[in-house]
Amino acid sequence: MASSKGSADVIIVGGGVIGCAVAYFLAAEHGVESVIIERNGIASGASGGAAGELAATELLEKGGHRSAPVFTRFLQEGVSLHANLAPALLEESGVDYLLSDIPMLRPAFTDEETTGLKDELAHLQQSGIEASWVEPENIQAMHSWLAEDAIGAILSTELQLESYPFALALAQAAEQHGVTIRTGEVTGLERSGGRITGVRLGDETLSAETVVIANGPWSQFAGEWIGLDIPVIPLRGQIVHLDLPRGAPRPRQAIFHPTGYVLPKAGGSLYVGTTIEDVGFDTEPTTEARDSIMEAVARIAPQVMDIPIKQMSACLRPYSTDDMPIIGAVPGIDGLFIATGHGFKGITLCLVTGKNLAELMIQGASSFPMDEFSPARLSPR
């Protein structure tokens, strides 16, 4: 029999940016303190290993697949909230996570890619996203690292940040508002009838009237505790970190293409990536991925081949198999909520997810319409 050793108003399972954002907004905007339970360390998964580029489009990450309109709007809200909340997070945490603008080129190398990109450009502009088409001669005038055979590109200005410092800033700001972060592995949920009553941590029970499952791809295992199919799988993404010599010329623009990207970071690093691998929960970087990334990126930005490789990193993105995040109340279990399945956009969407889920939990309604993200669409086991 498990022993009860404590209680909390709200327990949040998972100390990535999603869990920390939910905790932050519950405390900062609603005065509700919570306990975050993290198995390893804050942002030890995808939150700390992400590239940190914030864009209100899924064009490249999904190979040209256009997102549902509600998801595009959600991304736009997420980017805006990052811009608006940054001064408060910096003041409350004391951590500068280098939020900054980055010019972004999304190039075409074939007539087919040009047609697709121009169609996407029209869609972006109709959605209120500022972007323009750049002809080849103008690309060359920008002194871009983009390969000379590019026949055009979408140019936009995006935001980016340093992912791990951002996660620390969010966690520390949450703590300033009374949030508690503790280490432990949640092994089950406690229920009484149709209501959640807490979580199990090995032999310990921590009581709570509200629980949020926000542990990325590991949320699939929570489905076994509640008899619900949570269709979220881990997709490994690997990044090559290049060792750009101090004082060496840096690319002025990021380059994103379906085959790879080049992303100069405000802190001086240069990232190239990435992979999308269904390999379970394996987080080890591989030489095969390194070689395939460099080969692909050399095609779109040949100058990267002149820069030594510093290191490789890998993380597991929580990918929802229906392409939409899962955010909201679990049907049939009062007090249980889920926030997972953000895929490639966890950093972009963490603040808007945290803000709106906190509103939903406390007020019963959110500022952004969340029905299409609801766990109500999930199937019982």
Residue, then its C-alpha position, 0 to 999 in steps of 0.5 A: m500500500a502506497s503511503s501519502k507523504g504530501s499534497a499539492d493543488v496541482i501536479i504537473v508531470g514533466g519539466g519541459v517547456i510545456g509543463c513549466a509554461v503551464a505552471y508559470f501561467l497558473a501561478a502568475e495569472h491565476g495565483v495557483e501554485s503547482v508542483i512540477i515532477e521531473r524524472n531527470g532535470i528541467a529541459s532534459g529532453a527535447s526542450g533543451g535540445a531544440a534548435g530554438e527557431l520560432a516560426a508560424t509555419e509548418l511548411l518545411e518541417k512537414g515536407g510541404h504539408r499545409s497545417a490546419p488553419v487553427f494550427t497556423r493561428f495557434l503558431q502565430e499566437g505562440v510567436s506573438l506571446h514569446a515576443n510580448l512575454a520576454p521582458a517579464l521572463l528576463e526580469e523574473s528569472g535573470v536569464d537572458y535566453l537571447l530572443s532575437d530576430i533572424p532573417m529566414l530564406r526558404p529556397a527553391f531549386t526546381d520549378e516544382e519547388t518554386t510553384g509550391l513555395k509561391d503557393e505557400l507564400a500566398h497562403l502565408q500572406q493571407s494569414g497575415i505573416e509577413a513574407s516576400w519572394v526573392e529572385p536569384e539575383n537579389i539572393q546573391a546580392m544578400h551575400s547569402w550562404l545559399a547555393e548559387d543554383a537556387i532559383g528563388a526563395i521566400l524571405s521572412t523575419e522570424l524569432q529565435l532563442e537559445s532553447y536550454p536557457f529559455a527553459l531555465a528562465l521559464a522554470q526559474a520565473a515559475e519558481q519566483h511565483g511559488v511553483t515547486i520543482r521536484t525530482g521523481e518518476v510518476t508511476g501511476l495516477e490515483r483516482s476516486g470514482g471519476r475524479i483524480t486524487g493524485v499521483r504515485l511516485g514509487d511507494e509514495t502518493l502525492s495528493a492533488e485535485t488536479v494533474v496535468i500530463a505534460n511529459g512529451p512522448w512519455s505521455q503515451f504511457a499515461g494512457e495505460w493508467i487511464g485506459l486511453d490511447i494517447p497517440v504520441i510517439p517519439l521522433r528523434g531529431q539530430i543536430v550537427h553543431l559546427d565550430l565556427p572560428r571566432g571572427a570568421p564570417r557568419p551567415r546573415q540569414a538562416i536557410f530552411h529547406p525540406t532536406g536540411y537547414v542552416l541556423p546561425k544562433a545569436g550566441g555564436s553557434l551554427y546549427v545544421g540539421t536535422t533528422i526525423e527518425d522513428v527509433g523509439f526512445d533512443t537518444e544517441p546521436t549517430t555518425e550516419a545521421r551526421d553524414s546524411i545531414m552534412e551531405a544534405v546541407a552541403r547541397i543547399a549551403p556549400q560553405v558549411m563543408d569548410i567548418p569543423i564539426k564541434q558536436m552532435s546532439a539528439c532529442l525526442r520530439p513528441y509527435s502526435t500521429d494526427d498532426m495536432p497537439i493534444i491539449g485539454a481535459v481528459p473526458g470522464i476523469d475530473g481534474l485530469f488534463i493533458a498537454t503533449g504532441h507538439g512535435f517540432k513546435g514545442i518551443t514555439l507553442c509552449l507559452v500559448t499552450g501554458k496560458n490557454l490551458a491554465e485558463l481552461m483549468i481555472q475558468g473553464a474556457s480559454s482565450f484561444p479556441m482549443d476544441e480541435f486540440s481536445p483529448a476528446r478526440l482520443s479513443p478508449r483502449 
